[in-house]
Every structure is written in C-alpha cells, then in structure tokens.
Amino acid sequence: MLLLDEAISGLNPAETETMMALIMEVRRRGVTIFMIEHIMKAVMGLSDRILVLNFGELIAQGTPEGISQNPAVIEAYLGAQDRAEGVG
C-alpha cells in the first residue's frame, strides 16, 4: 500500500501529468494507493473509489462518476445551485 498526502498539490500542469502517470504505473503494478488530494483532475483521473469528507464527516462515497453528481458533494464544495447561480 502506498499512502499519498497532497502529492500533486503545488505542481504545475506538466508536473501534474508526470506525477499522475507515475501513480498510474505504480497502480498497474498492483499496489493499492490511498490518496488524500484536493486536485480534482487527479482525484477523478486516478480513482476507482472516492470517499468525500466535509469538516471530518463522511458525506459521500462511490465512483468518480457518482461522486461528481452527488448533491451533498456539490453543495459542500461548490455551494447550493441557487446560490451558485447568483455568483459572478
């Protein structure tokens, strides 16, 4: 098992792509990866299963597709739709 905590945070786009490719290679070798990350491109691109915490509370778990559509996740991280529409 490989534990990664914000391994992609702070990288530029080229470095991010390189790191994601490296993580995928490690994964292909059969290593389980537990990743804590806020870079959604990496989370969605590398994960089979995602658990989402909000203030330390588990609010959702599932596939990247399911998580991206989950109302609790959308509200916690993007704000309620009616509030978000008034922004900008």
KOLTILUM-479167 format. One record per residue: residue in one letter; residue number from 1; y, x, z of N, C-alpha, C in turn. Coordinates in nm, 3 decimals. Example, Ala and Ser with C-alpha at 12.3 -4.5 7.8 and 13.67 -1.06 7.14 Angstrom:
BEGIN
REC; resn; resi; n.yy; n.xx; n.zz; ca.yy; ca.xx; ca.zz; c.yy; c.xx; c.zz
REC; a; 1; -0.569; 1.319; 0.780; -0.450; 1.230; 0.780; -0.330; 1.320; 0.780
REC; s; 2; -0.225; 1.285; 0.708; -0.106; 1.367; 0.714; 0.003; 1.290; 0.787
END
This chain:
BEGIN
REC; resn; resi; n.yy; n.xx; n.zz; ca.yy; ca.xx; ca.zz; c.yy; c.xx; c.zz
REC; m; 1; -0.116; 0.085; 0.000; 0.000; 0.000; 0.000; 0.123; 0.089; 0.000
REC; l; 2; 0.220; 0.049; -0.082; 0.348; 0.119; -0.090; 0.456; 0.024; -0.041
REC; l; 3; 0.534; 0.067; 0.058; 0.643; -0.012; 0.111; 0.775; 0.042; 0.056
REC; l; 4; 0.853; -0.045; -0.008; 0.982; -0.006; -0.065; 1.093; -0.091; -0.003
REC; d; 5; 1.196; -0.027; 0.048; 1.308; -0.099; 0.107; 1.434; -0.062; 0.030
REC; e; 6; 1.481; -0.154; -0.053; 1.602; -0.136; -0.132; 1.596; -0.010; -0.219
REC; a; 7; 1.481; 0.015; -0.280; 1.461; 0.135; -0.362; 1.547; 0.135; -0.488
REC; i; 8; 1.592; 0.020; -0.533; 1.668; 0.010; -0.657; 1.817; -0.007; -0.630
REC; s; 9; 1.851; -0.046; -0.512; 1.991; -0.067; -0.476; 2.074; 0.059; -0.499
REC; g; 10; 2.188; 0.043; -0.565; 2.278; 0.155; -0.589; 2.250; 0.234; -0.715
REC; l; 11; 2.145; 0.199; -0.788; 2.115; 0.271; -0.912; 2.194; 0.213; -1.029
REC; n; 12; 2.225; 0.297; -1.126; 2.291; 0.248; -1.246; 2.186; 0.181; -1.335
REC; p; 13; 2.226; 0.112; -1.441; 2.129; 0.039; -1.524; 2.015; 0.126; -1.579
REC; a; 14; 2.044; 0.246; -1.625; 1.939; 0.332; -1.678; 1.842; 0.375; -1.568
REC; e; 15; 1.896; 0.409; -1.451; 1.812; 0.446; -1.338; 1.726; 0.329; -1.291
REC; t; 16; 1.785; 0.208; -1.295; 1.712; 0.088; -1.257; 1.590; 0.069; -1.347
REC; e; 17; 1.610; 0.082; -1.477; 1.499; 0.068; -1.573; 1.391; 0.173; -1.547
REC; t; 18; 1.433; 0.296; -1.521; 1.337; 0.404; -1.494; 1.258; 0.375; -1.367
REC; m; 19; 1.327; 0.332; -1.262; 1.259; 0.302; -1.136; 1.163; 0.185; -1.151
REC; m; 20; 1.206; 0.081; -1.224; 1.118; -0.034; -1.246; 0.992; 0.007; -1.322
REC; a; 21; 1.007; 0.092; -1.421; 0.891; 0.140; -1.497; 0.798; 0.221; -1.407
REC; l; 22; 0.854; 0.302; -1.319; 0.773; 0.381; -1.227; 0.697; 0.290; -1.130
REC; i; 23; 0.764; 0.190; -1.077; 0.699; 0.096; -0.986; 0.587; 0.021; -1.058
REC; m; 24; 0.611; -0.020; -1.182; 0.506; -0.089; -1.259; 0.386; 0.002; -1.282
REC; e; 25; 0.409; 0.130; -1.307; 0.299; 0.223; -1.327; 0.216; 0.238; -1.199
REC; v; 26; 0.282; 0.249; -1.086; 0.211; 0.257; -0.958; 0.129; 0.130; -0.938
REC; r; 27; 0.188; 0.016; -0.970; 0.119; -0.113; -0.956; -0.003; -0.121; -1.047
REC; r; 28; 0.010; -0.071; -1.170; -0.102; -0.073; -1.265; -0.220; 0.008; -1.214
REC; r; 29; -0.193; 0.104; -1.129; -0.299; 0.188; -1.072; -0.370; 0.120; -0.957
REC; g; 30; -0.331; -0.003; -0.926; -0.399; -0.080; -0.823; -0.338; -0.074; -0.685
REC; v; 31; -0.220; -0.018; -0.673; -0.153; -0.007; -0.544; -0.077; -0.137; -0.515
REC; t; 32; -0.098; -0.193; -0.399; -0.022; -0.309; -0.355; 0.117; -0.263; -0.315
REC; i; 33; 0.219; -0.334; -0.363; 0.357; -0.296; -0.333; 0.425; -0.408; -0.254
REC; f; 34; 0.483; -0.372; -0.142; 0.563; -0.463; -0.060; 0.706; -0.415; -0.076
REC; m; 35; 0.790; -0.498; -0.137; 0.924; -0.456; -0.173; 1.028; -0.547; -0.109
REC; i; 36; 1.125; -0.487; -0.045; 1.244; -0.559; 0.003; 1.356; -0.519; -0.092
REC; e; 37; 1.414; -0.618; -0.159; 1.512; -0.586; -0.262; 1.606; -0.703; -0.284
REC; h; 38; 1.732; -0.669; -0.318; 1.832; -0.771; -0.349; 1.869; -0.773; -0.497
REC; i; 39; 1.818; -0.679; -0.574; 1.845; -0.674; -0.717; 1.749; -0.771; -0.785
REC; m; 40; 1.803; -0.887; -0.826; 1.718; -0.994; -0.877; 1.642; -0.956; -1.003
REC; k; 41; 1.700; -0.874; -1.088; 1.628; -0.829; -1.207; 1.498; -0.760; -1.167
REC; a; 42; 1.503; -0.678; -1.065; 1.384; -0.607; -1.017; 1.287; -0.702; -0.948
REC; v; 43; 1.339; -0.787; -0.863; 1.253; -0.881; -0.791; 1.176; -0.969; -0.889
REC; m; 44; 1.248; -1.028; -0.983; 1.185; -1.118; -1.079; 1.095; -1.046; -1.179
REC; g; 45; 1.132; -0.923; -1.214; 1.056; -0.849; -1.314; 0.933; -0.778; -1.261
REC; l; 46; 0.927; -0.755; -1.132; 0.816; -0.678; -1.075; 0.720; -0.759; -0.990
REC; s; 47; 0.758; -0.879; -0.952; 0.682; -0.953; -0.851; 0.586; -1.056; -0.909
REC; d; 48; 0.471; -1.067; -0.843; 0.378; -1.178; -0.868; 0.406; -1.290; -0.770
REC; r; 49; 0.444; -1.250; -0.649; 0.467; -1.345; -0.540; 0.592; -1.301; -0.465
REC; i; 50; 0.678; -1.398; -0.435; 0.805; -1.370; -0.367; 0.815; -1.454; -0.241
REC; l; 51; 0.862; -1.394; -0.134; 0.898; -1.465; -0.012; 1.048; -1.448; 0.006
REC; v; 52; 1.118; -1.557; 0.032; 1.263; -1.554; 0.045; 1.302; -1.586; 0.188
REC; l; 53; 1.382; -1.496; 0.246; 1.432; -1.516; 0.381; 1.581; -1.546; 0.375
REC; n; 54; 1.625; -1.633; 0.464; 1.767; -1.661; 0.481; 1.795; -1.653; 0.631
REC; f; 55; 1.874; -1.555; 0.671; 1.902; -1.531; 0.813; 1.773; -1.519; 0.893
REC; g; 56; 1.674; -1.447; 0.836; 1.548; -1.421; 0.905; 1.447; -1.534; 0.901
REC; e; 57; 1.481; -1.644; 0.839; 1.391; -1.760; 0.831; 1.332; -1.770; 0.690
REC; l; 58; 1.199; -1.786; 0.681; 1.134; -1.804; 0.553; 1.173; -1.940; 0.497
REC; i; 59; 1.238; -1.939; 0.379; 1.281; -2.066; 0.320; 1.202; -2.100; 0.193
REC; a; 60; 1.132; -2.002; 0.137; 1.054; -2.031; 0.015; 0.956; -1.918; -0.010
REC; q; 61; 0.849; -1.953; -0.081; 0.755; -1.853; -0.128; 0.688; -1.907; -0.253
REC; g; 62; 0.655; -1.816; -0.343; 0.590; -1.858; -0.466; 0.609; -1.757; -0.577
REC; t; 63; 0.589; -1.804; -0.700; 0.603; -1.719; -0.818; 0.751; -1.699; -0.850
REC; p; 64; 0.783; -1.599; -0.930; 0.923; -1.582; -0.971; 0.979; -1.708; -1.037
REC; e; 65; 0.901; -1.773; -1.121; 0.947; -1.895; -1.187; 0.977; -2.005; -1.087
REC; g; 66; 0.887; -2.025; -0.993; 0.906; -2.128; -0.891; 1.024; -2.098; -0.801
REC; i; 67; 1.039; -1.973; -0.762; 1.149; -1.934; -0.674; 1.283; -1.955; -0.744
REC; s; 68; 1.290; -1.923; -0.872; 1.417; -1.935; -0.944; 1.461; -2.081; -0.957
REC; q; 69; 1.368; -2.175; -0.939; 1.400; -2.317; -0.949; 1.406; -2.386; -0.813
REC; n; 70; 1.380; -2.313; -0.705; 1.370; -2.372; -0.572; 1.508; -2.411; -0.519
REC; p; 71; 1.531; -2.538; -0.486; 1.662; -2.583; -0.439; 1.710; -2.512; -0.312
REC; a; 72; 1.620; -2.481; -0.220; 1.660; -2.413; -0.096; 1.711; -2.272; -0.126
REC; v; 73; 1.647; -2.205; -0.220; 1.689; -2.069; -0.257; 1.822; -2.075; -0.330
REC; i; 74; 1.836; -2.169; -0.420; 1.961; -2.184; -0.495; 2.076; -2.211; -0.399
REC; e; 75; 2.056; -2.301; -0.306; 2.164; -2.333; -0.212; 2.197; -2.214; -0.122
REC; a; 76; 2.094; -2.146; -0.072; 2.117; -2.034; 0.020; 2.187; -1.917; -0.047
REC; y; 77; 2.155; -1.890; -0.171; 2.207; -1.771; -0.236; 2.315; -1.797; -0.340
REC; l; 78; 2.325; -1.918; -0.391; 2.426; -1.950; -0.491; 2.524; -2.056; -0.444
REC; g; 79; 2.491; -2.124; -0.336; 2.573; -2.235; -0.288; 2.525; -2.364; -0.351
REC; a; 80; 2.557; -2.475; -0.289; 2.517; -2.605; -0.342; 2.580; -2.624; -0.479
REC; q; 81; 2.511; -2.692; -0.568; 2.558; -2.709; -0.705; 2.696; -2.774; -0.711
REC; d; 82; 2.720; -2.876; -0.631; 2.850; -2.942; -0.637; 2.963; -2.848; -0.592
REC; r; 83; 2.935; -2.760; -0.496; 3.035; -2.662; -0.454; 3.051; -2.553; -0.559
REC; a; 84; 2.939; -2.512; -0.619; 2.943; -2.403; -0.718; 3.021; -2.444; -0.842
REC; e; 85; 3.014; -2.570; -0.879; 3.085; -2.617; -0.998; 3.236; -2.612; -0.980
REC; g; 86; 3.283; -2.620; -0.857; 3.427; -2.616; -0.831; 3.483; -2.476; -0.822
REC; v; 87; 3.394; -2.376; -0.823; 3.438; -2.236; -0.813; 3.479; -2.186; -0.950
REC; g; 88; 3.588; -2.111; -0.955; 3.627; -2.046; -1.080; 3.740; -2.114; -1.138
END
